[in-house]
Amino acid sequence: MTGDDPRAAAAEVSRESLLDILDRTVADHLDWLQSWHAHVLIAPGADRAQLDPHRLCLFGAWYLRNRHAELVDQPMVARLAALHDEMHERAQALAVRIGAGAAPARDDYDGFAETFNTFITLARRLEKAFAAASSELDTLTGVHNRQAMTRELDREFDRFRRTGRPFCVVLADLDHFKAINDSHGHAAGDIVLRTTAARLLASLRRYDGVFRYGGEEFLLFLSDIGADAAAGIIERLRESLAADTVDLDGERRVTITASFGLAETVSGDRAVTDTIKRADGALYRAKEGGRNQLVIAD
């Protein structure tokens, strides 16, 4: 192990190490939130009002040391780190404003609270996933695989039958993915899949899920939402994917688009597989219709 290569220094991170830091992170940040409120609201302007920036607190320091390790360098862990950074930045901005004697804007505080809740929710979800079985995570992209997908969708479909509250299933297929493998190699294709998985995760709500469905296809689960509202989320996601390029090696970049088929659960669905089949039919029409588009199932 050399001192010059951060990847070498982080190479020994284990699943147990990740589980331990996630467990400590949740407890640590619940304590931090209580302390933050006490110092900001009771003693504004105190040194502790800007406590624990992203790079210095327990999780931030651990992530910066180990971010190049294979287990840590996963889209879901990277998303957790991005939320962590945003949360501390929002907290620091609020602390500075209050410390200067200004009342915080409600939107600013609500944004901080939402980011904190999303961070804690994702940390717990990750901890549960790694504790249950690493076999439920796709080894390439770091998102959940079809085994985990089946369990979660079956549970949601049972809830739908009890309450009547719908959810949506979206199948996303990367356009012309074979051409990327043929032109740039399979290693480049792997980078595209990992990057796409991370962008899908970043574009959805904390209640939603992303699963590796197979090959270059992902299944997105949007909780407690109808087709019209879900379509707005997916359209913005589709546009953002097409607008960004993927860096393959610092010199080559490729543009990625995807086709989407969306289906809302309906009373005629006997099982969630019926919903998936309708989403698959909509995806087929999106591909046949020219790709890089969203089609909603009838």
Sine and cosine of phi, psi and omega as CSV:
sin_phi,cos_phi,sin_psi,cos_psi,sin_omega,cos_omega
0.00,0.00,0.82,-0.58,-0.02,-1.00
-0.98,-0.19,0.42,-0.91,0.04,-1.00
-0.99,0.15,-0.16,0.99,-0.06,-1.00
-1.00,-0.01,-0.33,0.94,-0.11,-0.99
-0.94,-0.34,0.95,-0.31,-0.01,-1.00
-0.90,0.44,-0.48,0.88,0.02,-1.00
-0.91,0.41,-0.63,0.77,0.02,-1.00
-0.92,0.39,-0.62,0.78,-0.03,-1.00
-0.91,0.41,-0.47,0.88,-0.07,-1.00
-0.98,-0.18,0.12,0.99,-0.18,-0.98
-0.92,0.39,-0.40,0.92,-0.14,-0.99
-1.00,-0.08,0.20,0.98,0.00,-1.00
-0.90,0.44,0.78,-0.63,-0.05,-1.00
-0.95,-0.30,0.20,-0.98,0.07,-1.00
-0.88,0.47,-0.61,0.80,0.02,-1.00
-0.89,0.45,-0.62,0.79,0.04,-1.00
-0.90,0.44,-0.67,0.74,0.02,-1.00
-0.91,0.42,-0.68,0.73,0.04,-1.00
-0.87,0.50,-0.66,0.75,-0.01,-1.00
-0.90,0.44,-0.71,0.71,-0.03,-1.00
-0.93,0.36,-0.57,0.82,0.04,-1.00
-0.92,0.39,-0.66,0.75,0.04,-1.00
-0.89,0.47,-0.73,0.69,0.00,-1.00
-0.94,0.35,-0.52,0.86,-0.03,-1.00
-0.90,0.43,-0.70,0.71,-0.01,-1.00
-0.88,0.48,-0.78,0.62,-0.01,-1.00
-0.88,0.47,-0.67,0.74,-0.03,-1.00
-0.88,0.47,-0.67,0.75,-0.07,-1.00
-0.99,0.16,-0.42,0.91,0.16,-0.99
-0.92,0.39,-0.66,0.75,0.09,-1.00
-0.90,0.43,-0.67,0.75,-0.01,-1.00
-0.88,0.48,-0.65,0.76,-0.02,-1.00
-0.89,0.46,-0.68,0.74,0.03,-1.00
-0.89,0.45,-0.70,0.72,0.01,-1.00
-0.91,0.42,-0.65,0.76,0.00,-1.00
-0.87,0.50,-0.74,0.68,0.01,-1.00
-0.88,0.48,-0.68,0.73,-0.03,-1.00
-0.87,0.49,-0.71,0.70,-0.06,-1.00
-0.97,0.24,-0.57,0.82,-0.03,-1.00
-0.97,0.25,-0.65,0.76,-0.09,-1.00
-1.00,0.03,-0.54,0.84,-0.06,-1.00
-1.00,-0.07,-0.61,0.79,-0.02,-1.00
-0.75,-0.67,0.91,0.41,-0.01,-1.00
-0.86,0.51,0.62,-0.78,0.03,-1.00
1.00,-0.04,-0.17,0.99,0.04,-1.00
-0.93,0.37,0.37,-0.93,-0.04,-1.00
-0.83,0.55,-0.57,0.82,-0.06,-1.00
-0.96,0.27,-0.08,1.00,0.00,-1.00
-0.91,0.42,-0.37,0.93,0.02,-1.00
-0.91,-0.41,0.53,0.85,-0.12,-0.99
-0.92,0.40,0.42,-0.91,0.17,-0.98
0.80,0.60,0.91,0.42,0.16,-0.99
-0.90,0.43,0.23,-0.97,-0.12,-0.99
-0.76,0.64,-0.68,0.73,-0.14,-0.99
-0.99,0.16,-0.18,0.98,-0.11,-0.99
-0.94,-0.33,-0.40,0.92,-0.05,-1.00
-0.97,0.25,0.10,-1.00,-0.14,-0.99
-0.81,0.58,-0.81,0.58,-0.06,-1.00
-0.93,0.36,-0.68,0.73,-0.03,-1.00
-0.87,0.49,-0.70,0.72,0.01,-1.00
-0.91,0.41,-0.66,0.75,0.02,-1.00
-0.90,0.45,-0.69,0.73,-0.04,-1.00
-0.91,0.41,-0.68,0.73,-0.01,-1.00
-0.90,0.44,-0.55,0.84,0.04,-1.00
-0.95,0.30,-0.55,0.84,-0.21,-0.98
-0.89,-0.46,0.17,0.99,-0.15,-0.99
-0.89,0.45,-0.34,0.94,-0.01,-1.00
-1.00,-0.01,-0.07,1.00,0.03,-1.00
-0.94,0.35,0.53,-0.85,-0.08,-1.00
-0.86,0.51,-0.68,0.73,-0.03,-1.00
-0.93,0.36,-0.57,0.82,-0.02,-1.00
-0.99,0.17,-0.52,0.85,-0.05,-1.00
-0.99,0.16,0.86,0.50,0.01,-1.00
-0.87,-0.50,0.53,-0.85,-0.04,-1.00
-0.82,0.57,-0.66,0.75,-0.04,-1.00
-0.93,0.36,-0.59,0.81,0.05,-1.00
-0.95,0.32,-0.63,0.78,0.05,-1.00
-0.90,0.44,-0.62,0.79,0.05,-1.00
-0.90,0.43,-0.65,0.76,0.05,-1.00
-0.87,0.50,-0.67,0.74,0.01,-1.00
-0.91,0.42,-0.63,0.78,0.02,-1.00
-0.91,0.41,-0.65,0.76,0.07,-1.00
-0.90,0.44,-0.64,0.77,0.01,-1.00
-0.88,0.48,-0.71,0.71,0.02,-1.00
-0.88,0.48,-0.74,0.67,-0.01,-1.00
-0.89,0.46,-0.66,0.75,-0.01,-1.00
-0.86,0.51,-0.73,0.69,-0.01,-1.00
-0.94,0.34,-0.56,0.83,0.06,-1.00
-0.90,0.43,-0.68,0.73,0.04,-1.00
-0.90,0.44,-0.66,0.75,0.01,-1.00
-0.90,0.44,-0.67,0.75,-0.01,-1.00
-0.92,0.40,-0.66,0.76,0.01,-1.00
-0.90,0.44,-0.65,0.76,0.04,-1.00
-0.91,0.42,-0.67,0.74,-0.01,-1.00
-0.89,0.46,-0.67,0.74,0.02,-1.00
-0.89,0.45,-0.68,0.73,-0.03,-1.00
-0.90,0.44,-0.73,0.69,-0.01,-1.00
-0.92,0.38,-0.64,0.77,0.02,-1.00
-0.89,0.46,-0.45,0.89,0.03,-1.00
-1.00,0.09,0.00,1.00,0.05,-1.00
1.00,-0.06,0.15,0.99,-0.01,-1.00
-0.99,-0.15,0.57,-0.82,0.05,-1.00
-0.97,0.24,0.69,-0.72,0.01,-1.00
-0.95,0.31,0.59,-0.81,0.08,-1.00
-0.94,0.34,0.61,-0.79,-0.03,-1.00
-0.87,0.50,-0.64,0.76,-0.01,-1.00
-0.89,0.45,-0.59,0.80,0.01,-1.00
-0.91,0.40,-0.68,0.74,0.01,-1.00
-0.93,0.36,-0.66,0.75,0.02,-1.00
-0.88,0.47,-0.60,0.80,0.04,-1.00
-0.90,0.43,-0.66,0.76,0.05,-1.00
-0.90,0.44,-0.72,0.69,-0.03,-1.00
-0.89,0.45,-0.66,0.76,0.02,-1.00
-0.90,0.44,-0.68,0.73,0.01,-1.00
-0.91,0.42,-0.65,0.76,0.04,-1.00
-0.88,0.48,-0.73,0.68,-0.01,-1.00
-0.89,0.45,-0.63,0.78,0.01,-1.00
-0.91,0.41,-0.65,0.76,0.02,-1.00
-0.88,0.48,-0.74,0.67,-0.02,-1.00
-0.91,0.42,-0.66,0.75,0.00,-1.00
-0.88,0.48,-0.72,0.70,-0.02,-1.00
-0.93,0.37,-0.62,0.78,0.03,-1.00
-0.87,0.49,-0.67,0.74,0.02,-1.00
-0.93,0.37,-0.62,0.78,0.01,-1.00
-0.90,0.43,-0.67,0.75,0.03,-1.00
-0.91,0.42,-0.69,0.73,0.01,-1.00
-0.87,0.50,-0.68,0.73,0.00,-1.00
-0.90,0.44,-0.65,0.76,-0.03,-1.00
-0.91,0.42,-0.72,0.70,-0.02,-1.00
-0.95,0.32,-0.53,0.85,0.01,-1.00
-0.96,0.29,-0.62,0.79,-0.06,-1.00
-0.91,0.40,-0.83,0.55,-0.01,-1.00
-0.02,-1.00,0.80,-0.60,0.06,-1.00
-0.91,0.41,-0.28,0.96,0.01,-1.00
-0.93,0.37,-0.21,0.98,0.03,-1.00
-1.00,-0.01,0.01,1.00,0.06,-1.00
-0.94,-0.35,0.69,-0.72,0.07,-1.00
-0.94,0.35,0.82,-0.57,-0.12,-0.99
-0.92,0.38,-0.45,0.89,-0.03,-1.00
-0.99,0.15,-0.77,0.63,-0.15,-0.99
-0.99,-0.10,-0.34,0.94,-0.02,-1.00
0.99,0.11,-0.07,1.00,0.08,-1.00
-1.00,0.03,0.14,-0.99,-0.02,-1.00
-0.94,0.35,0.45,-0.89,-0.02,-1.00
-0.99,-0.15,-0.15,-0.99,-0.09,-1.00
-0.93,0.37,-0.47,0.88,0.05,-1.00
-0.88,0.47,-0.75,0.67,0.04,-1.00
-0.92,0.38,-0.60,0.80,0.01,-1.00
-0.86,0.51,-0.72,0.69,-0.03,-1.00
-0.86,0.50,-0.70,0.72,-0.02,-1.00
-0.90,0.44,-0.73,0.69,-0.07,-1.00
-0.94,0.34,-0.66,0.75,-0.02,-1.00
-0.94,0.35,-0.61,0.79,0.07,-1.00
-0.88,0.47,-0.65,0.76,0.03,-1.00
-0.90,0.43,-0.67,0.74,0.02,-1.00
-0.92,0.39,-0.58,0.81,0.01,-1.00
-0.93,0.38,-0.61,0.80,0.09,-1.00
-0.87,0.48,-0.66,0.76,0.03,-1.00
-0.90,0.43,-0.64,0.77,0.03,-1.00
-0.87,0.50,-0.68,0.73,-0.01,-1.00
-0.93,0.38,-0.49,0.87,0.03,-1.00
-0.98,0.22,-0.65,0.76,-0.18,-0.98
-0.95,-0.30,-0.38,0.93,-0.07,-1.00
0.98,0.18,0.04,1.00,0.00,-1.00
-0.99,0.12,0.85,-0.52,-0.15,-0.99
-0.98,0.19,0.28,-0.96,0.23,-0.97
-0.67,-0.74,0.16,-0.99,-0.05,-1.00
-0.84,-0.55,0.58,-0.81,0.11,-0.99
-0.91,-0.40,0.74,-0.68,0.00,-1.00
-0.80,-0.60,0.78,-0.62,0.14,-0.99
-0.98,-0.20,0.79,-0.62,-0.01,-1.00
-0.87,-0.49,0.78,-0.63,-0.03,-1.00
-0.81,-0.59,0.81,-0.59,-0.01,-1.00
-0.94,0.35,0.74,-0.67,-0.04,-1.00
-0.97,0.22,0.70,-0.72,0.11,-0.99
0.82,0.58,0.60,0.80,-0.02,-1.00
-0.91,0.42,-0.59,0.81,0.00,-1.00
-0.86,0.51,-0.57,0.82,0.00,-1.00
-0.91,0.42,-0.53,0.85,0.04,-1.00
-0.93,0.38,-0.72,0.69,0.05,-1.00
-0.87,0.49,-0.67,0.75,-0.03,-1.00
-0.93,0.37,-0.62,0.78,-0.09,-1.00
-1.00,0.08,-0.58,0.81,-0.14,-0.99
-0.88,-0.47,-0.17,0.99,0.01,-1.00
0.99,-0.17,0.33,-0.95,-0.06,-1.00
-0.94,0.34,-0.46,0.89,0.06,-1.00
-0.89,0.45,-0.63,0.77,0.06,-1.00
-0.91,0.41,-0.63,0.78,0.06,-1.00
-0.87,0.49,-0.62,0.79,0.04,-1.00
-0.90,0.44,-0.65,0.76,0.04,-1.00
-0.88,0.47,-0.67,0.74,0.01,-1.00
-0.88,0.47,-0.68,0.73,-0.01,-1.00
-0.91,0.41,-0.68,0.73,0.01,-1.00
-0.91,0.42,-0.69,0.73,0.00,-1.00
-0.90,0.43,-0.68,0.74,0.01,-1.00
-0.89,0.46,-0.69,0.72,0.02,-1.00
-0.85,0.52,-0.68,0.73,0.01,-1.00
-0.90,0.44,-0.65,0.76,-0.02,-1.00
-0.94,0.33,-0.58,0.82,0.07,-1.00
-0.89,0.46,-0.73,0.69,0.02,-1.00
-0.86,0.50,-0.68,0.73,-0.06,-1.00
-0.93,0.37,-0.36,0.93,-0.09,-1.00
-1.00,-0.05,-0.21,0.98,-0.06,-1.00
-0.99,-0.17,0.20,-0.98,0.04,-1.00
-0.97,0.22,0.26,-0.97,-0.05,-1.00
-0.93,0.37,-0.32,0.95,-0.01,-1.00
-0.99,0.13,-0.19,0.98,-0.14,-0.99
-1.00,-0.06,0.14,-0.99,-0.03,-1.00
-0.67,-0.74,0.43,-0.90,0.07,-1.00
-0.81,-0.58,0.74,-0.67,-0.03,-1.00
-0.75,-0.66,0.62,-0.78,0.14,-0.99
-0.98,0.21,0.92,-0.38,-0.10,-1.00
-1.00,0.05,-0.49,0.87,0.03,-1.00
0.49,-0.87,0.68,-0.73,0.02,-1.00
0.85,0.53,-0.82,-0.57,0.02,-1.00
-0.99,-0.17,0.42,0.91,-0.07,-1.00
-0.92,-0.40,0.70,-0.72,0.04,-1.00
-0.86,-0.51,0.53,-0.85,0.15,-0.99
-0.94,-0.33,0.78,-0.63,0.02,-1.00
-0.95,-0.32,0.71,-0.70,0.02,-1.00
-0.91,-0.40,0.86,-0.50,0.01,-1.00
-0.92,-0.38,0.91,-0.42,-0.15,-0.99
-0.99,0.13,0.62,-0.79,0.21,-0.98
0.80,0.61,0.81,0.59,-0.07,-1.00
-0.43,-0.91,0.53,-0.85,0.06,-1.00
-1.00,-0.02,0.11,-0.99,-0.12,-0.99
-0.89,0.45,-0.65,0.76,-0.08,-1.00
-0.90,0.44,-0.74,0.68,0.01,-1.00
-0.92,0.39,-0.64,0.77,0.01,-1.00
-0.89,0.45,-0.61,0.79,-0.01,-1.00
-0.87,0.48,-0.59,0.81,0.04,-1.00
-0.89,0.45,-0.67,0.75,0.03,-1.00
-0.90,0.44,-0.70,0.71,-0.06,-1.00
-0.94,0.34,-0.57,0.82,0.04,-1.00
-0.89,0.45,-0.68,0.73,0.04,-1.00
-0.91,0.42,-0.62,0.78,0.04,-1.00
-0.90,0.45,-0.73,0.69,-0.01,-1.00
-0.86,0.52,-0.70,0.71,-0.02,-1.00
-0.91,0.41,-0.62,0.78,-0.02,-1.00
-0.94,0.35,-0.59,0.81,0.06,-1.00
-0.88,0.48,-0.71,0.70,-0.05,-1.00
-0.93,0.36,-0.45,0.89,-0.06,-1.00
-0.99,0.16,-0.41,0.91,-0.05,-1.00
-0.99,-0.17,0.56,-0.83,0.12,-0.99
-0.99,-0.15,0.29,-0.96,0.03,-1.00
-0.94,-0.33,0.81,-0.59,0.01,-1.00
-0.99,0.14,0.88,-0.48,-0.03,-1.00
-1.00,0.05,-0.65,0.76,-0.07,-1.00
-0.42,-0.91,0.34,0.94,-0.05,-1.00
1.00,0.01,-0.29,0.96,0.02,-1.00
-0.86,-0.51,-0.64,0.77,-0.01,-1.00
-0.99,-0.17,0.68,-0.74,0.05,-1.00
-0.74,-0.67,0.56,-0.83,0.03,-1.00
-0.78,-0.63,0.49,-0.87,0.09,-1.00
-0.99,-0.13,0.73,-0.68,-0.05,-1.00
-0.89,-0.46,0.73,-0.69,0.18,-0.98
-0.84,-0.54,0.24,-0.97,0.01,-1.00
-0.60,-0.80,0.46,-0.89,0.09,-1.00
-0.96,-0.29,0.57,-0.82,-0.12,-0.99
-0.76,-0.65,0.68,-0.74,0.16,-0.99
-0.85,-0.52,0.81,-0.59,-0.12,-0.99
-0.88,-0.48,0.70,-0.72,0.08,-1.00
-0.69,-0.72,0.71,-0.71,0.11,-0.99
-1.00,-0.09,0.61,-0.79,0.08,-1.00
-0.89,0.46,0.68,-0.73,0.02,-1.00
-0.75,-0.67,0.26,-0.97,-0.09,-1.00
-0.89,0.45,-0.42,0.91,0.00,-1.00
-0.97,0.25,-0.21,0.98,0.03,-1.00
-0.96,0.28,0.86,-0.51,0.01,-1.00
-0.99,0.16,-0.43,0.90,0.03,-1.00
-0.45,-0.89,0.21,-0.98,-0.02,-1.00
-0.91,0.41,-0.39,0.92,0.06,-1.00
-0.88,0.47,-0.49,0.87,0.07,-1.00
-0.91,0.41,-0.64,0.76,0.04,-1.00
-0.90,0.44,-0.68,0.73,0.01,-1.00
-0.89,0.45,-0.65,0.76,0.01,-1.00
-0.88,0.47,-0.64,0.77,0.03,-1.00
-0.93,0.37,-0.61,0.79,0.08,-1.00
-0.90,0.43,-0.61,0.79,0.02,-1.00
-0.91,0.42,-0.63,0.77,0.06,-1.00
-0.90,0.44,-0.63,0.78,0.04,-1.00
-0.92,0.39,-0.62,0.79,0.05,-1.00
-0.89,0.46,-0.67,0.75,0.03,-1.00
-0.86,0.52,-0.67,0.74,0.01,-1.00
-0.92,0.38,-0.56,0.83,0.05,-1.00
-0.91,0.42,-0.65,0.76,0.03,-1.00
-0.93,0.36,-0.69,0.73,-0.01,-1.00
-0.93,0.37,-0.45,0.89,-0.06,-1.00
-1.00,0.08,0.06,1.00,0.07,-1.00
0.83,-0.55,-0.03,1.00,0.04,-1.00
0.94,0.35,0.08,-1.00,0.00,-1.00
0.77,0.64,0.77,0.64,0.03,-1.00
-0.44,-0.90,0.27,-0.96,0.06,-1.00
-0.94,-0.34,0.75,-0.66,0.11,-0.99
-0.85,-0.52,0.73,-0.68,0.02,-1.00
-0.99,-0.14,0.73,-0.68,0.00,-1.00
-0.89,0.46,0.55,-0.83,0.02,-1.00
-0.89,0.47,0.00,0.00,0.00,0.00
